[in-house]
């Protein structure tokens, strides 16, 4: 049963803490009763069975939520933040800075001129003298009021004293007894049960986390050995050699043949264009005859005999 009496190490009336500590050895602060031991194991087993699937689902939701946050919510939130600033914050700041603040300053100055200055003058030169006169009358009435209040206070004090003891005897003392002998022991029992349930939940949550991690690793290993590794082996051992063989035996010859066909086609087209050009020239000659040849122009330099010399007066222009 739960120990509801005073701790053995506590000081009794008339004893010091040192004397009380010398009577019995001090008990551990985390000493447990039989109720805690009897409740702990079944509660932890039940909570573990209930928490394991919840923890696994929670881990899956956490992974999905992080992915959704990083890929969707964060960019959308930044865009909405910028849009909200552009649509609301900056216009409101401009309105506050350039409209409301100057308007408030103008209204404040106008109120000071129209209200504060006249009110101060009225208070200083009218209300203060009248208040001083009334204060002398305030004081006589206050003395009379204090006397009346003192008498009323004595009466109220007597009535309050009687009511205090009545309420204390009829309500406070029974409530204190119920709290000390009923609610406090029950609260200690419930505290033990709650602490054990909380510890069981913590242990179950940690164990479920380890189980979830182990299951995730097992699934990852199983997926790697059943899908990733066979696919990698098939790519390296089957598809890559087959692709190289197809490239060397089919694609490269086809490419070479295509390039040869292209070259032949270009040569054939060039020959056909040349043939068409020659046929067109022959038809033009048959219809219109040979084109007139231009007169040759002698663009050569004059010979040494015909060239102008320094020792002779005969030049190429005056020579017969």
Residue pairs with C-beta under 8 A, 6 or more apart in sequence:
1 33
1 34
1 35
2 33
2 35
2 185
2 188
2 189
2 192
3 33
4 184
4 185
4 188
7 27
8 23
8 24
8 27
9 20
9 21
9 24
9 26
9 27
10 20
11 17
11 19
11 20
12 20
33 192
35 189
35 192
36 192
36 195
36 196
39 192
39 193
39 196
40 196
40 199
40 200
43 196
43 197
43 200
44 199
44 200
44 203
44 204
46 200
47 197
47 200
47 201
47 203
47 204
48 200
48 203
48 204
48 207
48 208
50 204
51 201
51 204
51 205
51 208
52 204
52 207
52 208
52 211
52 212
54 208
55 205
55 208
55 209
55 211
55 212
56 208
56 211
56 212
56 215
59 209
59 212
59 216
302 316
306 316
306 319
307 316
308 315
308 316
